[in-house]
Amino acid sequence: MTRTSLETPDELLVIEAILGNFDAFDELALRYRAAVVRTAQGIVGRDDSEDVAQDALLLAFKALPSIEDPTKFARGSRPSRAIERCVSTSASKRTGTGA
């Protein structure tokens, strides 16, 4: 992912989102949605990947207050382990396999 100098760093968006700025989380979701969908496709296949990705982003939003280090929200051009866990948890709930 290439970042222009005008983009707010992810770490600051995470902090703003933790403090209740919904627009900050929306920006994070926009930045990482494609990666979350790809991760979901790898777990549940193409048919359910959009729904699982949406669920995973909701779980990530709910988990914001538990983030101790905002720099760990995202690394590089792929979702962080936390996002991968959210996708896996959402997929498990949808398929009934448990997390």
GIRAHU-V572697 format. One line per field, one symbol per residue. ss: DSSP state (H for helix, E for strand, L for the rest). phi: phi as a letter, one per 30 degrees, with the letter a starting at -180 (. if undefined). burial: b if it has 9 or more other ideal C-beta (glycine too) atoms within 8 Angstrom, else e. A space follows every 50 residues. Layout:
# GIRAHU-V572697
ss->???
phi->???
burial->???
This chain:
# GIRAHU-V572697
ss->LLLLLLLLLHHHHHHHHHLLLHHHHHHHHHHHHHHHHHHHHHHHLHHHHH HHHHHHHHHHHHHHHHLLLHHHLEELLEELHHHHHHHHHHHHHHHLLLL
phi->.ccddddddeeddddddedjdddddedddddceeddddddedccidecdd dddddddddddddeddddbedcdbbicbddedddddddddddddcicic
burial->eeeeeeeeebbbbbbbbbeeeeebbebbbebbbebbbebbbebbeeebbe ebbebbbebbbebbeebeebeebbeeeebbebbbebbbbbbbbbeeeee
